[in-house]
Amino acid sequence: MKNAEMTFVLFFGNRGFMPETLIAGARIDMEQAVRQAGYACMAMGEEETPFGGVETREEGRKYAAWLKTQEGRFDGVILCMPNFSDENGAVAALQDAGVPILIQAYPDELDKMGFESRRDAYCGKFSIEDVFHQYGIAYTVFEPHVVHPLSDAFRKNLQDFAAVCRVVKGMKRLSIGVFGARTTAFKTVRYDEITLQKNRITIEAFDLSAIIHRMEQLSDEDAAVLAKIARLKAYTNFSLVPERKAFHLAKLGVVIDEYMQTFRLDALALRCWEELQSYYGIAPCVLLSELNDRGVVASCEIDVCSAVSMQAMRLASEQPAACVDWNNNYGEDPDKVVLFHCGPIAESLMAAQGVVTDHKMFSKHEPDQGWGSNEGRIRSFPMTFSNCKTEDGKLTVYTAEGEMTEDAIADGFFGCGGVARIDHLQAKLIKLGRNGFRHHTAIGVGHMKGILDEAFRYYLGYDLFEL
């Protein structure tokens, strides 16, 4: 979802003994602010109520009726407070909005404190928040407490709010395809489907034998297979892959694409070993890499919980996320760690184009058993890491931030890895281990802990675990 595809509904509050003419200026300011930030907006007509604002319950009901006619056309509401604004009118208008609500309050100006121009929105914002809290209406507030719509600070508020809206909308109805059963060696990726479903995350499970059967039905001359090979050759350095292995990889990629489309899946978790190596001598890493790079979250080792966190970060950042192992210490530095996986990392997260190789783990004793590992290095970027678990009926999520660095990894390190710097890493690792979180974490581009926590806590109802 890009900025231009996001639309915000504007709400303007009022209070009878305050100067309602302030609403007219607020409409101009807010519409300009939203459009300059790259988003679309809509507002109830000025002819419906004085200046299109809402003060009384009746005006709130009128606004709610208008909002109902726009259902499905907006992603969030911006509750603009040009002055103190009435709580009861706001509740009547927005209690059934069904989308995130950003509360913005105008600042007063020191040279305009007379009755004709004073706003008192600083105080009124507390009243709106208090009454929304009493009614159980979820809302979003950011620093600073009061902010002008045309300021840089509010532009950042808008960008963060848009990210919150994307996460909430995308996670409210999430469908994850699980391809293959969990291997008994991987109890670390256990999850509870019922807990996920209660959090509106649906699991669609497919036996790997059905995937293999569909692969066998495809011929080497199939147009979709040839197109997939062409795509992989254009995507990464595919030159080392033997022709037979290339066709196996392409057929698996075509079947995954078919399932994603047929079942309208948003994300997937794949059983990536050992059948695909035994039957075909391939590792699906490069296919997962390519899927992630085109916006389809794909985790390996049937790690559904990592797929959940990856999807949230992808929605927030509008960039791919990745599932990685907490893999190696980085020398003696206690705040650095080597994050790694065999090759499912999106190339847009890599420092340079990858190269597809024969997976060194699978081909340890016999060559040509693991073609598909997309090797390379993860580039540097501000990073958020997150994962979740399903336990005691709760979906529990952690979020924290760090940096992917440019620190080198010695030659001979296979797969796709990168060095992360995380403050107080050792204490965080102990907390993760003692509280039943997995050996995987998911990483995304940018510092977005505040955005994710806002969406998880106030709108999606996840249980947050503080690292």
C-alpha positions in Angstrom: 0.0 0.0 0.0 1.4 3.4 -1.0 0.7 6.8 0.4 -1.6 7.8 -2.5 -3.8 4.8 -1.8 -4.4 5.9 1.8 -7.4 8.1 2.7 -8.1 9.8 6.0 -11.4 11.1 7.1 -11.2 14.5 8.8 -13.3 15.3 11.9 -13.4 18.8 13.4 -14.5 19.3 17.0 -16.1 22.4 18.5 -17.3 23.7 21.8 -20.1 26.2 22.0 -18.5 28.9 24.1 -15.2 28.8 22.0 -14.8 30.7 18.7 -16.2 28.3 16.1 -14.7 30.3 13.3 -11.4 28.6 14.1 -12.9 25.5 12.4 -12.8 27.2 9.0 -9.0 27.8 9.2 -8.5 24.3 10.6 -10.2 22.7 7.5 -7.8 24.6 5.2 -4.7 23.7 7.3 -5.6 20.0 7.7 -6.5 19.3 4.1 -3.3 21.0 3.0 -1.2 19.0 5.6 -2.7 15.7 4.6 -2.3 16.2 0.8 1.2 17.6 1.1 2.2 14.4 3.0 1.0 12.4 0.1 -2.4 11.1 1.4 -6.0 11.7 0.3 -8.7 13.0 2.6 -12.4 13.6 2.9 -14.6 15.6 5.3 -18.3 16.1 6.0 -19.6 19.2 4.1 -19.5 22.6 5.7 -23.2 23.0 5.1 -24.2 20.0 7.3 -23.2 21.8 10.6 -21.6 25.1 11.4 -18.4 25.0 9.4 -18.7 21.2 9.2 -17.7 20.8 12.8 -19.2 18.6 15.5 -20.2 19.8 19.0 -23.5 18.3 20.1 -24.6 14.7 20.2 -27.0 15.4 17.4 -24.2 16.8 15.2 -22.2 13.7 16.2 -25.0 11.4 15.0 -25.2 13.3 11.7 -21.5 12.9 11.3 -21.7 9.1 12.1 -24.5 8.7 9.5 -22.3 10.5 6.9 -19.3 8.3 7.9 -21.4 5.2 7.4 -22.0 6.2 3.7 -18.2 6.3 3.2 -17.5 2.9 4.8 -14.7 1.1 3.1 -13.3 4.3 1.5 -11.0 5.4 4.3 -8.1 4.0 6.4 -8.2 6.2 9.5 -9.8 9.2 11.1 -8.0 12.4 12.1 -9.8 14.0 15.0 -8.8 17.7 14.7 -9.3 19.9 17.7 -9.2 23.6 16.7 -10.4 24.4 20.2 -11.3 22.6 23.4 -14.0 20.5 21.5 -16.9 18.6 23.0 -16.4 15.0 24.1 -20.0 13.9 23.7 -20.3 14.9 20.1 -17.0 13.2 19.3 -18.1 10.0 20.9 -21.4 10.0 19.0 -19.6 10.6 15.8 -16.7 8.2 16.1 -17.6 5.3 18.4 -18.3 3.0 15.5 -15.6 4.4 13.1 -14.0 0.9 13.0 -10.5 2.3 12.0 -7.7 4.0 14.0 -8.3 7.5 15.2 -5.5 10.1 15.5 -6.2 12.9 17.9 -4.6 16.2 17.0 -4.9 19.4 19.1 -4.0 22.9 18.0 -1.4 24.8 20.0 -2.2 28.3 21.3 0.0 31.3 20.4 1.4 33.4 23.1 0.3 36.7 21.5 -3.2 35.4 20.8 -4.6 34.5 24.2 -7.7 36.7 24.2 -11.1 35.1 24.2 -11.6 35.6 20.5 -8.6 33.6 19.5 -7.6 31.4 22.5 -8.1 27.7 21.7 -7.6 25.7 25.0 -7.2 22.5 22.9 -4.2 21.6 25.2 -6.7 21.0 28.0 -9.5 19.7 25.9 -7.4 16.9 24.5 -7.3 15.3 27.9 -11.1 15.4 28.1 -11.4 13.7 24.7 -8.9 11.0 25.7 -10.5 10.5 29.0 -14.0 10.0 27.7 -12.8 7.8 24.8 -11.1 5.7 27.4 -14.3 5.4 29.3 -16.2 4.3 26.2 -13.4 1.9 25.1 -12.8 3.8 21.9 -9.3 3.1 20.7 -7.3 6.1 19.6 -3.8 7.2 18.8 -1.8 10.2 20.3 1.8 11.2 19.5 4.2 13.7 20.8 4.0 16.7 21.0 0.8 17.1 23.0 -0.4 20.0 20.8 0.9 20.5 17.2 0.0 22.6 14.2 -1.1 20.7 11.2 1.4 22.4 8.9 4.4 21.7 11.1 7.2 19.2 10.4 6.2 17.4 13.7 2.7 16.8 12.5 4.0 15.6 9.1 5.9 12.9 11.1 2.8 12.2 13.1 0.9 11.6 9.9 3.5 9.2 8.5 3.5 7.2 11.7 -0.3 7.2 11.9 -0.4 5.9 8.3 1.9 3.1 9.2 -0.3 2.2 12.2 -3.3 2.2 9.9 -1.6 -0.1 7.5 -0.6 -2.6 10.2 -4.1 -2.6 11.8 -5.8 -3.1 8.4 -3.4 -5.7 7.2 -3.4 -7.7 10.5 -7.1 -7.7 11.1 -7.7 -10.3 8.4 -4.4 -12.2 7.9 -4.3 -15.5 6.1 -1.1 -17.6 6.3 -0.5 -20.6 4.2 1.5 -23.4 5.9 3.1 -25.7 3.3 4.1 -29.0 5.0 3.9 -30.3 8.5 6.3 -29.3 11.2 9.2 -31.7 11.5 9.6 -33.3 14.9 13.1 -31.8 15.1 11.6 -28.3 15.1 9.5 -28.1 18.2 10.9 -24.6 18.5 8.4 -23.3 15.9 5.3 -24.8 17.5 2.2 -22.5 17.5 -1.4 -22.6 18.5 -3.9 -22.1 15.6 -6.8 -21.4 17.9 -5.0 -18.5 19.6 -4.0 -17.1 16.2 -7.6 -17.4 14.9 -8.9 -15.5 18.0 -6.5 -12.8 16.9 -8.0 -12.9 13.3 -5.0 -14.8 11.9 -6.2 -17.8 9.8 -3.9 -20.7 9.0 -4.5 -22.6 5.8 -2.5 -25.9 5.9 -1.4 -27.9 2.8 0.4 -31.2 2.8 3.8 -31.1 1.1 2.8 -34.3 -0.8 0.1 -32.2 -2.6 2.7 -29.6 -3.5 5.0 -32.3 -4.9 2.2 -33.9 -6.8 1.4 -30.6 -8.5 5.0 -30.1 -9.4 5.1 -33.5 -11.1 2.2 -32.4 -13.3 4.1 -29.5 -14.7 6.3 -30.0 -17.8 9.5 -28.3 -18.6 7.8 -26.6 -21.5 5.1 -25.1 -19.4 4.9 -21.3 -20.0 4.7 -20.5 -16.3 7.7 -22.6 -15.6 9.8 -20.9 -18.3 8.6 -17.5 -17.1 9.7 -18.4 -13.5 13.2 -19.5 -14.6 13.5 -16.2 -16.5 12.3 -14.3 -13.4 14.9 -16.0 -11.2 17.7 -15.3 -13.6 16.7 -11.7 -13.7 16.3 -11.5 -9.9 19.7 -12.9 -8.8 22.9 -14.6 -10.0 21.4 -17.9 -11.1 24.2 -18.8 -13.4 25.7 -21.7 -11.3 22.4 -23.6 -11.0 22.3 -26.8 -13.0 19.5 -26.9 -15.6 17.6 -29.8 -13.9 17.7 -28.1 -10.5 16.6 -24.8 -12.1 13.4 -26.5 -13.5 12.7 -28.1 -10.1 13.0 -24.7 -8.4 10.8 -23.1 -11.0 8.1 -25.7 -10.7 8.0 -25.3 -7.0 7.8 -21.5 -7.4 4.9 -21.9 -9.9 3.0 -24.1 -7.5 3.5 -21.8 -4.6 2.2 -18.9 -6.7 -0.8 -20.9 -7.7 -1.7 -21.7 -4.1 -1.1 -18.1 -3.0 -3.6 -16.9 -5.6 -6.2 -19.7 -5.3 -6.5 -19.5 -1.5 -5.9 -15.7 -1.4 -3.0 -16.1 1.1 -1.2 -13.0 2.5 1.9 -14.9 3.7 3.4 -18.3 3.9 5.6 -20.6 6.0 7.3 -23.4 4.2 8.7 -26.8 5.3 12.0 -26.3 3.5 13.7 -29.6 4.4 14.3 -32.5 4.1 11.9 -33.8 1.4 12.8 -31.1 -1.2 16.5 -32.1 -0.8 15.8 -35.9 -0.9 13.4 -35.8 -3.9 14.8 -32.9 -6.0 18.1 -31.8 -4.6 16.9 -28.2 -4.1 16.5 -25.7 -1.3 13.7 -23.2 -1.7 15.6 -20.2 -0.2 15.8 -18.2 -3.4 12.0 -18.6 -4.0 11.3 -17.2 -0.5 13.8 -14.4 -1.2 12.0 -13.5 -4.4 8.5 -13.7 -2.7 9.6 -11.4 0.1 11.0 -8.9 -2.4 7.7 -8.6 -4.2 5.8 -8.1 -1.0 4.7 -11.6 -0.1 5.9 -12.5 3.3 7.6 -15.9 3.2 9.3 -17.6 6.2 11.2 -20.9 6.2 11.2 -23.8 8.6 7.4 -23.5 9.0 7.9 -20.6 11.3 4.4 -19.1 11.4 5.1 -16.8 14.3 8.0 -15.2 12.4 5.6 -14.7 9.4 3.2 -12.8 11.7 5.9 -10.4 12.8 7.3 -10.1 9.3 3.9 -9.1 8.0 3.4 -6.4 10.6 6.8 -4.9 9.9 6.3 -5.1 6.1 3.0 -3.2 6.5 4.6 -0.6 8.7 7.7 0.1 6.7 6.4 -0.8 3.2 9.6 -2.7 2.7 10.4 -6.4 3.0 11.2 -8.1 6.3 13.3 -11.2 7.0 13.3 -14.2 9.2 16.8 -14.8 10.7 18.6 -16.9 13.3 20.2 -15.5 16.3 23.3 -17.2 15.0 26.8 -16.1 16.1 28.5 -13.8 18.5 30.6 -11.1 16.9 34.0 -11.5 18.5 34.1 -10.0 22.0 31.5 -7.2 21.4 28.6 -8.0 23.7 26.2 -5.7 21.8 26.8 -7.3 18.4 25.4 -10.5 16.9 25.6 -12.2 13.5 22.0 -12.6 12.1 21.8 -15.3 9.4 19.6 -17.5 7.3 20.4 -19.8 4.4 19.2 -17.4 1.7 15.5 -16.4 2.0 16.5 -12.7 2.5 15.0 -10.3 0.0 17.7 -8.9 -2.3 16.6 -5.4 -1.5 17.9 -6.0 2.0 21.2 -7.2 0.7 24.4 -5.2 0.1 24.8 -6.6 -3.4 23.2 -9.2 -5.7 23.2 -12.7 -4.3 24.4 -15.8 -5.9 22.4 -19.1 -5.8 24.5 -22.0 -4.6 24.3 -25.6 -3.6 23.3 -25.4 0.1 26.4 -26.4 2.1 24.5 -28.0 4.9 22.4 -30.3 2.7 25.3 -31.1 0.4 27.8 -31.8 3.2 28.0 -35.5 2.5 26.7 -35.6 -1.1 26.9 -32.7 -3.7 23.9 -31.3 -5.6 21.4 -31.9 -2.8 20.5 -28.3 -2.0 20.5 -25.9 -5.0 18.7 -22.7 -4.1 20.6 -21.0 -1.3 20.8 -17.3 -2.2 24.0 -16.3 -0.6 25.1 -12.7 0.2 25.3 -10.1 3.0 22.6 -8.1 4.7 23.2 -4.4 4.1 23.3 -1.7 6.8 20.0 0.0 7.9 18.2 1.2 11.0 16.5 -2.0 12.2 13.5 -3.2 14.2 13.4 -6.8 15.4 10.3 -8.6 16.5 8.7 -12.0 17.0 5.8 -13.6 18.8 4.6 -16.7 20.5 1.2 -18.3 21.2 1.0 -19.4 24.8 -1.8 -19.8 27.4 -4.3 -18.5 24.8 -2.3 -15.2 24.2 -0.5 -13.9 21.2 2.5 -12.3 22.8 4.8 -10.0 20.8 8.1 -8.3 21.5 9.5 -5.4 19.5 12.9 -3.7 19.9 15.3 -1.7 17.8 18.9 -1.8 16.7 21.1 -1.3 13.6 22.3 -3.5 10.9 26.0 -2.5 10.5 28.6 -2.6 7.8 30.9 -4.8 9.9 32.5 -7.6 7.8 31.9 -11.3 8.2 34.9 -13.6 7.4 35.0 -15.3 4.0 33.6 -18.8 4.1 30.5 -17.8 6.0 27.8 -19.3 3.8 24.2 -18.2 3.4 23.0 -14.7 3.9 24.2 -12.9 7.1 24.7 -9.5 8.6 26.0 -7.9 11.8 23.5 -6.2 14.1 24.2 -3.9 16.9 21.6 -3.9 19.7 22.0 -2.0 23.0 22.0 -4.3 26.1 21.9 -7.3 23.8 23.0 -9.8 26.4 20.2 -8.9 28.8 17.7 -9.1 26.0 18.9 -12.5 24.9 18.5 -13.8 28.5 14.9 -12.5 28.6 14.0 -14.0 25.3 15.4 -17.4 26.2 13.8 -17.5 29.7 10.4 -16.5 28.3 10.1 -19.1 25.6 10.8 -17.1 22.5 12.3 -18.9 19.5 15.8 -19.0 18.0 14.5 -16.9 15.1 13.7 -13.2 15.1 12.3 -11.1 12.3 13.9 -7.9 11.2 12.5 -4.9 9.3 13.8 -1.7 7.8 13.5 1.4 10.1 12.9 2.1 13.7 9.2 1.3 14.1 8.8 -0.1 17.6 6.4 2.8 18.6 4.3 2.2 15.5 4.0 -1.6 16.1 3.4 -1.3 19.8 0.6 1.3 19.1 -1.1 -1.1 16.6 -0.6 -4.2 18.7 -1.6 -2.8 22.0 -4.5 -0.4 21.3 -6.1 -1.8 18.1 -5.2 -5.5 17.7 -5.2 -6.5 21.4 -1.9 -8.5 21.4 0.0 -9.0 24.6 3.2 -7.0 24.6 6.5 -8.3 26.1 9.0 -5.6 26.9 12.6 -6.5 26.3 
